[in-house]
Amino acid sequence: MSKNKKPKTKVNPSSAKQPKIASSPNSFYNMNPSWRISRLEMLGPYGWHKLDTKTLLHVKDKLASFETMTWAEILVSGKKFNHLVNVNDLCSIAQARLSEIGQDDIDELVSLRLSGKERVWGILDLGVLTLLWWDPEHEVCPSILKNT
């Protein structure tokens, strides 16, 4: 047997690796929102059990109106009212509740303003908002008013 035998290949693989991604992680900004309700908190401090029929219809109508917009329109153009909120900025009750429901690995939540104080809170993942909390009194992350 010859000592200088070298294996042969039909194709020489490229040594340059180029990662391929199906879509940009931020491509959902061009999408209309979708909702997931499996994690709705029915009881507790921000539970949906507090809604009467009239308020529930109001929430439904507001969420339906968001469906006519893109996430960019909701979170970028409308960032004064709807925005991503760092979990560290939430009140201690909300932070504790995230831990209790096994969502303490989340960095930020989405706050959607429905009216003056009313907010809906959820976890945004690739254009789908998993709805968590009903916050009628703006308590999950109270605003700190300037000059007060």
DSSP file (Angstrom, degrees, kcal/mol; ACC not computed):
  #  RESIDUE AA STRUCTURE BP1 BP2  ACC     N-H-->O    O-->H-N    N-H-->O    O-->H-N    TCO  KAPPA ALPHA  PHI   PSI    X-CA   Y-CA   Z-CA
    1    1 A M              0   0    0      0, 0.0     2,-0.3     0, 0.0     0, 0.0   0.000 360.0 360.0 360.0 139.5    0.0    0.0    0.0
    2    2 A S    >   -     0   0    0      1,-0.1     3,-0.6     2,-0.0     0, 0.0  -0.579 360.0-149.5 -81.0 138.8    1.2    3.5   -0.9
    3    3 A K  T 3  S+     0   0    0     -2,-0.3    -1,-0.1     1,-0.2     0, 0.0   0.646  90.5  62.3 -81.7 -15.8    1.8    5.9    2.0
    4    4 A N  T 3   +     0   0    0      2,-0.1     2,-0.3     0, 0.0    -1,-0.2  -0.020  69.4 133.2-103.5  32.0    0.9    9.0   -0.1
    5    5 A K    <   -     0   0    0     -3,-0.6     0, 0.0     0, 0.0     0, 0.0  -0.643  36.1-165.9 -77.5 136.8   -2.7    8.1   -0.8
    6    6 A K        -     0   0    0     -2,-0.3    -2,-0.1     0, 0.0     2,-0.0  -0.968  24.6-109.7-122.8 141.2   -5.1   11.0   -0.3
    7    7 A P        -     0   0    0      0, 0.0     2,-0.4     0, 0.0     0, 0.0  -0.381  32.6-140.6 -67.6 148.3   -8.9   10.7   -0.1
    8    8 A K        -     0   0    0     -2,-0.0     2,-0.3     2,-0.0     0, 0.0  -0.850  13.8-164.1-111.5 146.5  -10.8   12.2   -3.0
    9    9 A T        -     0   0    0     -2,-0.4     3,-0.1     1,-0.1     0, 0.0  -0.938  22.7-142.4-126.8 152.8  -14.0   14.1   -2.9
   10   10 A K  S    S+     0   0    0     -2,-0.3     2,-0.4     1,-0.2    -1,-0.1   0.819  92.3  31.7 -78.2 -32.1  -16.5   15.0   -5.6
   11   11 A V  S    S-     0   0    0      2,-0.0    -1,-0.2     0, 0.0     0, 0.0  -0.984  72.4-139.4-130.4 136.3  -17.2   18.4   -4.1
   12   12 A N        -     0   0    0     -2,-0.4     3,-0.1    -3,-0.1     2,-0.0  -0.848  29.6-135.2 -92.7 110.9  -14.9   20.7   -2.1
   13   13 A P        -     0   0    0      0, 0.0     2,-0.2     0, 0.0    -2,-0.0  -0.346  21.1-109.9 -67.1 146.1  -17.0   22.2    0.7
   14   14 A S        -     0   0    0      1,-0.1     0, 0.0     2,-0.1     0, 0.0  -0.540  16.5-154.2 -74.6 137.8  -16.7   25.9    1.3
   15   15 A S  S    S+     0   0    0     -2,-0.2     2,-0.7     2,-0.1    -1,-0.1   0.595  71.0  94.8 -87.9 -11.1  -14.9   26.8    4.5
   16   16 A A        -     0   0    0      2,-0.0     2,-0.4     1,-0.0    -2,-0.1  -0.722  66.5-153.5 -84.5 116.1  -16.7   30.1    4.7
   17   17 A K        -     0   0    0     -2,-0.7    -2,-0.1     2,-0.0    -1,-0.0  -0.744  12.3-174.6 -91.2 134.2  -19.8   29.8    6.9
   18   18 A Q        -     0   0    0     -2,-0.4     2,-0.0     2,-0.0    -2,-0.0  -0.956  21.3-133.6-129.5 113.5  -22.7   32.1    6.2
   19   19 A P        -     0   0    0      0, 0.0     2,-0.5     0, 0.0    -2,-0.0  -0.363  18.8-153.0 -65.5 143.2  -25.6   32.0    8.6
   20   20 A K        -     0   0    0     -2,-0.0     2,-0.4     3,-0.0     3,-0.1  -0.964   9.6-169.8-120.1 134.8  -29.0   32.0    6.9
   21   21 A I        -     0   0    0     -2,-0.5     3,-0.1     1,-0.1     0, 0.0  -0.975  22.9-141.3-125.8 137.8  -32.1   33.3    8.5
   22   22 A A  S    S-     0   0    0     -2,-0.4     2,-0.3     1,-0.2    -1,-0.1   0.893  84.0 -10.8 -65.7 -39.5  -35.6   32.8    7.2
   23   23 A S  S    S-     0   0    0     -3,-0.1    -1,-0.2     0, 0.0    -3,-0.0  -0.985  82.1 -85.8-155.1 160.7  -36.6   36.3    8.2
   24   24 A S    >   -     0   0    0     -2,-0.3     3,-2.1     1,-0.1     4,-0.2  -0.424  36.6-124.3 -67.1 141.9  -35.4   39.2   10.2
   25   25 A P  T 3  S+     0   0    0      0, 0.0     3,-0.4     0, 0.0   101,-0.2   0.771 113.4  48.1 -59.2 -24.2  -36.3   39.0   13.9
   26   26 A N  T >  S+     0   0    0      1,-0.2     3,-1.9     2,-0.1     4,-0.2   0.316  78.1 103.4 -97.4   8.4  -38.0   42.4   13.5
   27   27 A S  G X   +     0   0    0     -3,-2.1     3,-1.6     1,-0.3    -1,-0.2   0.715  64.7  75.8 -65.0 -18.0  -40.0   41.6   10.4
   28   28 A F  G >  S+     0   0    0     -3,-0.4     3,-2.2     1,-0.3    43,-0.6   0.716  74.6  79.7 -65.9 -18.2  -43.1   41.2   12.5
   29   29 A Y  G <  S+     0   0    0     -3,-1.9    43,-2.4     1,-0.3    44,-0.3   0.762  91.6  51.9 -60.1 -23.0  -43.3   45.1   12.7
   30   30 A N  G <  S+     0   0    0     -3,-1.6    -1,-0.3    -4,-0.2     2,-0.2   0.433  99.1  88.0 -90.8   0.4  -44.8   44.9    9.2
   31   31 A M  S <  S-     0   0    0     -3,-2.2    40,-2.2    -4,-0.1    41,-0.2  -0.600  82.0-112.3 -97.7 157.5  -47.4   42.4   10.3
   32   32 A N        -     0   0    0     38,-0.2    38,-0.2    -2,-0.2    35,-0.1  -0.604  48.4 -96.0 -78.8 150.1  -50.8   43.0   11.8
   33   33 A P        -     0   0    0      0, 0.0     2,-0.3     0, 0.0    95,-0.2  -0.306  35.0-163.4 -70.4 152.2  -51.1   41.8   15.4
   34   34 A S  E     -a  128   0A   0     93,-1.3    95,-2.8    -3,-0.1     2,-0.4  -0.918  12.4-137.3-126.2 156.3  -52.4   38.4   16.4
   35   35 A W  E     -a  129   0A   0     -2,-0.3     2,-0.4    93,-0.2    95,-0.2  -0.908  10.6-164.0-120.5 143.7  -53.6   37.5   19.9
   36   36 A R  E     -a  130   0A   0     93,-2.4    95,-2.5    -2,-0.4     3,-0.2  -0.996   6.4-179.4-121.9 131.2  -53.0   34.4   22.0
   37   37 A I    >   +     0   0    0     -2,-0.4     3,-1.7    93,-0.2    -1,-0.1   0.351  52.3 102.9-114.0   5.4  -55.3   34.0   25.0
   38   38 A S  T 3  S+     0   0    0      1,-0.3    -1,-0.1     3,-0.0    94,-0.1   0.735  86.8  45.4 -63.9 -22.1  -54.1   30.7   26.5
   39   39 A R  T 3  S+     0   0    0     92,-0.3    -1,-0.3    -3,-0.2    -2,-0.1   0.217  76.1 143.5-107.6  14.0  -52.3   32.5   29.3
   40   40 A L    <   -     0   0    0     -3,-1.7     2,-0.9     1,-0.1    92,-0.2  -0.320  53.3-128.1 -53.3 129.3  -55.0   35.1   30.3
   41   41 A E        -     0   0    0     91,-2.7     7,-2.5     5,-0.2     8,-0.2  -0.745  29.0-179.1 -81.8 110.0  -54.8   35.6   34.0
   42   42 A M        +     0   0    0     -2,-0.9     7,-1.4     5,-0.3     2,-0.2   0.806  66.2  26.3 -83.5 -29.9  -58.4   35.0   35.1
   43   43 A L  S    S+     0   0    0      4,-0.1     3,-0.3     5,-0.1     5,-0.1  -0.679  89.1  61.4-122.0 177.5  -57.9   35.6   38.8
   44   44 A G  S >  S-     0   0    0     -2,-0.2     3,-1.6     1,-0.2     5,-0.1  -0.389 101.5 -41.8  97.1-175.7  -55.4   37.6   40.8
   45   45 A P  T 3  S+     0   0    0      0, 0.0    -1,-0.2     0, 0.0    49,-0.1   0.766 141.5  30.0 -64.3 -26.4  -54.6   41.3   40.9
   46   46 A Y  T 3  S+     0   0    0     -3,-0.3    88,-2.4    89,-0.1    -5,-0.2  -0.107  90.6 148.8-122.7  35.1  -54.8   41.8   37.1
   47   47 A G    X   -     0   0    0     -3,-1.6     3,-1.0    86,-0.2    -5,-0.3  -0.363  53.4-133.9 -77.0 149.5  -57.3   39.2   36.3
   48   48 A W  G >  S+     0   0    0     -7,-2.5     3,-1.6     1,-0.2    -6,-0.2   0.527  92.5  88.1 -76.5  -7.1  -59.8   39.3   33.5
   49   49 A H  G 3  S+     0   0    0     -7,-1.4    -1,-0.2     1,-0.3    -6,-0.1   0.682  75.5  70.1 -64.8 -16.5  -62.6   38.2   35.9
   50   50 A K  G <  S+     0   0    0     -3,-1.0     2,-0.3    -8,-0.1    -1,-0.3   0.573  76.5 103.1 -78.3  -9.4  -63.1   41.9   36.8
   51   51 A L    <   -     0   0    0     -3,-1.6     2,-0.2     4,-0.1    -3,-0.0  -0.584  57.2-155.0 -81.7 132.0  -64.6   42.7   33.4
   52   52 A D     >  -     0   0    0     -2,-0.3     4,-2.6     1,-0.1     5,-0.2  -0.449  39.2 -93.8 -89.0 175.8  -68.3   43.2   33.0
   53   53 A T  H  > S+     0   0    0      1,-0.2     4,-2.2     2,-0.2     5,-0.2   0.896 124.8  51.2 -60.8 -42.6  -70.0   42.6   29.7
   54   54 A K  H  > S+     0   0    0      1,-0.2     4,-1.8     2,-0.2    -1,-0.2   0.922 113.1  45.1 -61.4 -44.9  -69.8   46.2   28.6
   55   55 A T  H  > S+     0   0    0      2,-0.2     4,-2.6     1,-0.2    -2,-0.2   0.888 110.3  54.6 -67.7 -39.2  -66.1   46.5   29.4
   56   56 A L  H  X S+     0   0    0     -4,-2.6     4,-2.6     1,-0.2    -1,-0.2   0.908 108.3  48.7 -61.1 -41.8  -65.4   43.2   27.7
   57   57 A L  H  X S+     0   0    0     -4,-2.2     4,-2.5     2,-0.2    -1,-0.2   0.885 110.0  52.7 -64.1 -38.4  -67.1   44.5   24.5
   58   58 A H  H  X S+     0   0    0     -4,-1.8     4,-2.3     2,-0.2    -2,-0.2   0.932 110.8  46.6 -61.3 -46.9  -65.0   47.7   24.8
   59   59 A V  H  X S+     0   0    0     -4,-2.6     4,-2.7     1,-0.2     5,-0.3   0.919 111.7  51.7 -61.7 -44.5  -61.8   45.6   25.1
   60   60 A K  H  X S+     0   0    0     -4,-2.6     4,-2.3     1,-0.2    -1,-0.2   0.920 110.7  47.9 -58.6 -45.2  -62.8   43.4   22.1
   61   61 A D  H  X S+     0   0    0     -4,-2.5     4,-1.9     2,-0.2    -1,-0.2   0.894 112.3  48.9 -64.7 -40.2  -63.5   46.5   20.0
   62   62 A K  H  X S+     0   0    0     -4,-2.3     4,-1.8     2,-0.2    -2,-0.2   0.919 112.4  47.3 -67.0 -43.1  -60.2   48.1   20.9
   63   63 A L  H  X S+     0   0    0     -4,-2.7     4,-1.4     1,-0.2    -2,-0.2   0.892 110.6  53.4 -64.8 -37.6  -58.2   44.9   20.1
   64   64 A A  H  < S+     0   0    0     -4,-2.3     4,-0.4    -5,-0.3    -1,-0.2   0.881 106.7  52.1 -63.5 -37.3  -60.1   44.6   16.9
   65   65 A S  H >< S+     0   0    0     -4,-1.9     3,-1.2     1,-0.2    -1,-0.2   0.868 105.3  55.2 -68.2 -34.1  -59.1   48.1   16.0
   66   66 A F  H >< S+     0   0    0     -4,-1.8     3,-2.0     1,-0.2    -1,-0.2   0.840  96.4  67.0 -62.8 -31.6  -55.5   47.2   16.6
   67   67 A E  T 3< S+     0   0    0     -4,-1.4    -1,-0.2     1,-0.3    -2,-0.2   0.686  92.5  60.2 -64.6 -17.1  -55.8   44.4   14.1
   68   68 A T  T <  S+     0   0    0     -3,-1.2    -1,-0.3    -4,-0.4     2,-0.2   0.515 102.8  66.0 -85.2  -5.0  -56.2   47.0   11.3
   69   69 A M  S <  S-     0   0    0     -3,-2.0     2,-0.2    -4,-0.2    -3,-0.0  -0.620  82.4-117.4-110.3 168.1  -52.8   48.3   12.2
   70   70 A T     >  -     0   0    0     -2,-0.2     4,-2.1   -38,-0.2   -38,-0.2  -0.631  32.4-109.1 -96.2 164.9  -49.2   47.0   11.9
   71   71 A W  H  > S+     0   0    0    -40,-2.2     4,-3.4   -43,-0.6     5,-0.5   0.853 121.2  57.6 -61.7 -32.6  -47.0   46.4   14.9
   72   72 A A  H  >>S+     0   0    0    -43,-2.4     5,-2.2   -41,-0.2     4,-2.1   0.918 107.6  46.4 -63.2 -42.2  -44.9   49.4   13.6
   73   73 A E  I  4>S+     0   0    0    -44,-0.3     5,-1.0     3,-0.2    -1,-0.2   0.875 118.6  42.8 -66.1 -36.3  -48.0   51.6   13.7
   74   74 A I  I  <5S+     0   0    0     -4,-2.1     8,-0.4     3,-0.2    -2,-0.2   0.945 128.6  23.6 -74.9 -49.4  -48.9   50.4   17.2
   75   75 A L  I  <5S+     0   0    0     -4,-3.4     9,-0.2    -5,-0.2    -3,-0.2   0.681 132.9  31.0 -97.8 -20.2  -45.5   50.3   18.9
   76   76 A V  I ><5S+     0   0    0     -4,-2.1     3,-1.2    -5,-0.5    -3,-0.2   0.853 128.5  31.5-102.2 -61.1  -43.4   52.9   16.9
   77   77 A S  I 3 <S+     0   0    0     -5,-2.2     3,-0.3     1,-0.3    -3,-0.2   0.879 131.4  38.5 -64.7 -36.6  -45.9   55.5   15.7
   78   78 A G  T >><S+     0   0    0     -5,-1.0     4,-2.7    -6,-0.4     3,-1.8   0.026  76.3 126.8-101.4  27.2  -48.1   55.0   18.7
   79   79 A K  T <4  +     0   0    0     -3,-1.2    -1,-0.2     1,-0.3    -2,-0.1   0.673  62.5  69.2 -64.8 -15.9  -45.2   54.6   21.2
   80   80 A K  T 34 S+     0   0    0     -3,-0.3    -1,-0.3     1,-0.1     3,-0.1   0.856 119.6  18.4 -65.9 -32.2  -46.6   57.3   23.5
   81   81 A F  T <4 S+     0   0    0     -3,-1.8     2,-0.4     1,-0.3    -2,-0.2   0.739 130.4  40.8-108.6 -32.1  -49.6   55.1   24.3
   82   82 A N  S  < S+     0   0    0     -4,-2.7     2,-0.3    -8,-0.4    -1,-0.3  -0.979  75.1 137.8-124.7 127.8  -48.4   51.5   23.4
   83   83 A H  E     -B  111   0A   0     28,-1.8    28,-2.7    -2,-0.4     2,-0.3  -0.993  53.6 -91.0-162.8 165.3  -45.0   50.3   24.1
   84   84 A L  E     -B  110   0A   0     -2,-0.3     2,-0.4    26,-0.2    26,-0.2  -0.685  40.6-159.8 -80.6 137.6  -42.5   47.7   25.3
   85   85 A V  E     -B  109   0A   0     24,-3.3    24,-2.5    -2,-0.3     2,-0.1  -0.985  19.0-120.2-126.5 127.4  -41.8   48.0   29.0
   86   86 A N  E >   -B  108   0A   0     -2,-0.4     3,-2.1    22,-0.2     4,-0.3  -0.419  21.6-129.1 -63.4 135.5  -38.8   46.5   30.7
   87   87 A V  G >  S+     0   0    0     20,-2.8     3,-1.5     1,-0.3    -1,-0.1   0.820 107.4  64.2 -57.6 -32.4  -39.9   44.0   33.4
   88   88 A N  G 3  S+     0   0    0     19,-0.4    -1,-0.3     1,-0.3    20,-0.1   0.707  97.4  57.4 -65.1 -18.6  -37.6   45.7   35.9
   89   89 A D  G <  S+     0   0    0     -3,-2.1    -1,-0.3     2,-0.0    -2,-0.2   0.521  87.2 100.0 -89.5  -6.0  -39.9   48.8   35.6
   90   90 A L  S <  S-     0   0    0     -3,-1.5    51,-0.2    -4,-0.3    50,-0.1  -0.372  86.5 -92.5 -75.8 158.3  -43.0   46.9   36.6
   91   91 A C     >  -     0   0    0     49,-3.1     4,-2.2    48,-0.2     5,-0.2  -0.249  39.5-107.1 -64.2 161.3  -44.4   47.2   40.1
   92   92 A S  H  > S+     0   0    0      1,-0.2     4,-2.4     2,-0.2     5,-0.2   0.831 118.8  56.8 -63.7 -32.3  -43.2   44.5   42.5
   93   93 A I  H  > S+     0   0    0      2,-0.2     4,-2.2     1,-0.2    -1,-0.2   0.927 108.9  46.0 -64.4 -44.1  -46.6   42.7   42.4
   94   94 A A  H  > S+     0   0    0      2,-0.2     4,-2.2     1,-0.2    -2,-0.2   0.901 112.6  50.2 -66.0 -41.2  -46.4   42.3   38.7
   95   95 A Q  H  X S+     0   0    0     -4,-2.2     4,-1.7     1,-0.2    -2,-0.2   0.916 111.8  48.0 -63.3 -42.4  -42.8   41.1   38.8
   96   96 A A  H  X S+     0   0    0     -4,-2.4     4,-2.3     1,-0.2    -2,-0.2   0.895 109.7  53.1 -64.5 -39.5  -43.7   38.6   41.5
   97   97 A R  H  X S+     0   0    0     -4,-2.2     4,-2.0     1,-0.2    -2,-0.2   0.897 105.2  54.0 -65.0 -40.0  -46.7   37.4   39.4
   98   98 A L  H  <>S+     0   0    0     -4,-2.2     5,-3.2     1,-0.2     6,-0.4   0.911 110.0  48.2 -58.1 -42.0  -44.5   36.8   36.4
   99   99 A S  H ><5S+     0   0    0     -4,-1.7     3,-1.4     4,-0.2     5,-0.3   0.916 109.0  53.3 -64.0 -43.5  -42.3   34.6   38.6
  100  100 A E  H 3<5S+     0   0    0     -4,-2.3    -1,-0.2     1,-0.3    -2,-0.2   0.832 111.0  46.0 -61.7 -34.1  -45.3   32.7   39.9
  101  101 A I  T 3<5S-     0   0    0     -4,-2.0    -1,-0.3    -5,-0.1    -2,-0.2   0.294 119.0-108.2 -95.7  11.1  -46.6   31.9   36.4
  102  102 A G  T < 5S+     0   0    0     -3,-1.4    -3,-0.2    -5,-0.1     3,-0.2   0.769  89.8 112.9  73.8  26.2  -43.1   30.8   35.2
  103  103 A Q    > < +     0   0    0     -5,-3.2     3,-1.4    -6,-0.2    -4,-0.2   0.015  30.7 115.5-116.0  26.6  -42.6   33.9   33.0
  104  104 A D  T 3   +     0   0    0     -6,-0.4    -5,-0.1     1,-0.3    -1,-0.1   0.435  65.3  69.9 -78.6   2.9  -39.7   35.4   34.9
  105  105 A D  T 3  S+     0   0    0     -3,-0.2     2,-0.3    -7,-0.2    -1,-0.3   0.394  75.3 107.5 -95.1   2.2  -37.3   34.9   32.0
  106  106 A I    <   -     0   0    0     -3,-1.4     3,-0.1     1,-0.1   -19,-0.1  -0.613  54.2-162.0 -80.8 137.4  -39.1   37.5   30.0
  107  107 A D        +     0   0    0     -2,-0.3   -20,-2.8     1,-0.3   -19,-0.4   0.817  69.5   8.4 -87.4 -34.4  -37.2   40.8   29.5
  108  108 A E  E     -B   86   0A   0    -22,-0.3    16,-0.3   -21,-0.1     2,-0.3  -0.991  57.8-150.8-149.9 154.5  -40.1   43.0   28.5
  109  109 A L  E     -B   85   0A   0    -24,-2.5   -24,-3.3    -2,-0.3     2,-0.5  -0.797  24.7-117.0-117.4 162.7  -43.9   43.1   28.2
  110  110 A V  E     -BC  84 122A   0     12,-3.1    12,-1.7    -2,-0.3     2,-0.5  -0.872  20.3-159.0-101.8 134.9  -46.2   45.1   25.9
  111  111 A S  E     -BC  83 121A   0    -28,-2.7   -28,-1.8    -2,-0.5     2,-0.5  -0.968   5.7-167.8-111.6 121.4  -48.6   47.6   27.3
  112  112 A L  E     - C   0 120A   0      8,-2.7     8,-2.1    -2,-0.5     2,-0.5  -0.948  15.4-139.9-109.6 124.7  -51.5   48.5   25.0
  113  113 A R  E     + C   0 119A   0     -2,-0.5     6,-0.2     6,-0.2     3,-0.1  -0.713  23.8 174.1 -85.0 125.7  -53.5   51.6   26.1
  114  114 A L        -     0   0    0      4,-2.5     2,-0.3    -2,-0.5    -1,-0.2   0.776  67.7 -29.0 -99.1 -35.2  -57.2   51.1   25.6
  115  115 A S  S    S-     0   0    0      3,-1.1    -1,-0.3    21,-0.0     0, 0.0  -0.859  99.6 -40.4-159.7-167.0  -58.4   54.4   27.2
  116  116 A G  S    S-     0   0    0     -2,-0.3    21,-0.0     1,-0.2    -1,-0.0   0.820 132.5  -5.8 -31.8 -72.0  -57.2   56.8   29.9
  117  117 A K  S    S+     0   0    0     19,-0.2    21,-0.4    -4,-0.0    -1,-0.2   0.695 105.6 110.8-100.7 -24.0  -56.0   54.4   32.5
  118  118 A E        +     0   0    0     19,-0.1    -4,-2.5    20,-0.1    -3,-1.1  -0.294  41.5 173.8 -66.8 130.6  -57.0   51.0   31.0
  119  119 A R  E     -CD 113 135A   0     16,-1.8    16,-2.9    -6,-0.2     2,-0.4  -0.966  25.2-151.2-133.6 150.4  -54.2   48.8   29.8
  120  120 A V  E     -CD 112 134A   0     -8,-2.1    -8,-2.7    -2,-0.3     2,-0.4  -0.983  21.0-158.1-115.7 134.2  -53.8   45.3   28.4
  121  121 A W  E     +CD 111 133A   0     12,-2.2    11,-3.2    -2,-0.4    12,-1.3  -0.888  21.8 144.9-116.4 143.8  -50.5   43.6   29.1
  122  122 A G  E     -CD 110 131A   0    -12,-1.7   -12,-3.1    -2,-0.4     2,-0.5  -0.973  46.8 -95.3-163.1 177.5  -48.9   40.7   27.2
  123  123 A I  E     - D   0 130A   0      7,-2.2     7,-3.2    -2,-0.3     2,-0.5  -0.918  34.7-146.8-106.8 122.5  -45.8   39.0   25.9
  124  124 A L  E     + D   0 129A   0     -2,-0.5     2,-0.4   -16,-0.3     5,-0.2  -0.788  23.0 169.1 -95.1 126.3  -44.9   39.7   22.3
  125  125 A D  E >   - D   0 128A   0      3,-2.4     3,-1.5    -2,-0.5    -2,-0.0  -0.902  70.0 -31.1-140.9 109.4  -43.3   36.9   20.3
  126  126 A L  T 3  S-     0   0    0     -2,-0.4     3,-0.1     1,-0.3  -100,-0.1   0.865 125.9 -42.9  51.6  44.7  -42.8   37.2   16.5
  127  127 A G  T 3  S+     0   0    0      1,-0.2   -93,-1.3   -96,-0.1     2,-0.5   0.427 116.6 108.0  88.3  -1.4  -45.9   39.3   16.0
  128  128 A V  E <   -aD  34 125A   0     -3,-1.5    -3,-2.4   -95,-0.2     2,-0.7  -0.947  56.3-151.4-112.5 124.7  -48.2   37.4   18.3
  129  129 A L  E     -aD  35 124A   0    -95,-2.8   -93,-2.4    -2,-0.5     2,-0.9  -0.848   4.5-151.0 -97.9 114.9  -49.2   39.0   21.6
  130  130 A T  E     -aD  36 123A   0     -7,-3.2    -7,-2.2    -2,-0.7     2,-0.2  -0.760  24.0-135.3 -82.4 108.5  -49.9   36.5   24.4
  131  131 A L  E     + D   0 122A   0    -95,-2.5   -92,-0.3    -2,-0.9    -9,-0.3  -0.447  37.9 158.3 -71.3 133.9  -52.4   38.4   26.5
  132  132 A L  E     +     0   0A   0    -11,-3.2   -91,-2.7     1,-0.3     2,-0.3   0.729  49.0  28.7-115.1 -61.3  -51.8   38.2   30.2
  133  133 A W  E     - D   0 121A   0    -12,-1.3   -12,-2.2   -93,-0.2     2,-0.5  -0.802  47.0-147.3-124.6 148.9  -53.3   41.0   32.3
  134  134 A W  E     - D   0 120A   0    -88,-2.4   -14,-0.2    -2,-0.3   -84,-0.1  -0.965  21.6-177.2-105.1 122.5  -56.2   43.4   32.4
  135  135 A D  E >   + D   0 119A   0    -16,-2.9   -16,-1.8    -2,-0.5     3,-1.1  -0.736  11.6 167.4-126.0  80.2  -55.0   46.6   34.1
  136  136 A P  T 3  S+     0   0    0      0, 0.0   -19,-0.2     0, 0.0    -1,-0.1   0.720  79.4  42.8 -70.7 -19.9  -58.0   49.0   34.4
  137  137 A E  T 3  S-     0   0    0    -18,-0.1   -19,-0.1   -19,-0.1    -2,-0.0   0.235 108.7-114.0-111.7  13.0  -56.2   51.4   36.8
  138  138 A H  S <  S+     0   0    0     -3,-1.1     5,-0.2   -21,-0.4   -20,-0.1   0.926  71.8 136.5  56.2  49.3  -52.7   51.6   35.2
  139  139 A E        +     0   0    0      3,-0.1   -48,-0.2     1,-0.1   -45,-0.2   0.678  47.8  74.0 -99.7 -22.4  -51.1   49.8   38.2
  140  140 A V  S    S+     0   0    0      1,-0.3   -49,-3.1   -50,-0.1   -46,-0.2   0.904 124.3   2.8 -62.0 -41.2  -48.8   47.3   36.6
  141  141 A C  S    S-     0   0    0    -51,-0.2    -1,-0.3   -47,-0.1    -2,-0.1  -0.632  86.2-154.3-144.4  81.0  -46.4   50.1   35.6
  142  142 A P        -     0   0    0      0, 0.0     2,-0.2     0, 0.0    -3,-0.1  -0.243  20.8-114.7 -60.1 142.2  -47.7   53.4   37.0
  143  143 A S        -     0   0    0     -5,-0.2     2,-0.8     1,-0.0    -2,-0.0  -0.535  17.2-137.7 -75.7 141.0  -46.6   56.5   35.2
  144  144 A I        -     0   0    0     -2,-0.2     2,-0.2     0, 0.0    -1,-0.0  -0.892  23.4-140.6 -99.4 109.8  -44.3   58.9   37.0
  145  145 A L    >   -     0   0    0     -2,-0.8     3,-0.8     1,-0.1     2,-0.1  -0.471  17.2-114.8 -74.6 139.3  -45.7   62.3   36.2
  146  146 A K  T 3  S+     0   0    0      1,-0.2    -1,-0.1    -2,-0.2     0, 0.0  -0.385  94.0  17.6 -70.2 150.0  -43.1   65.1   35.6
  147  147 A N  T 3         0   0    0      1,-0.1    -1,-0.2    -2,-0.1    -2,-0.0   0.780 360.0 360.0  61.4  31.8  -43.0   68.0   38.0
  148  148 A T    <         0   0    0     -3,-0.8    -2,-0.1     0, 0.0    -1,-0.1   0.403 360.0 360.0-116.5 360.0  -44.9   66.2   40.8
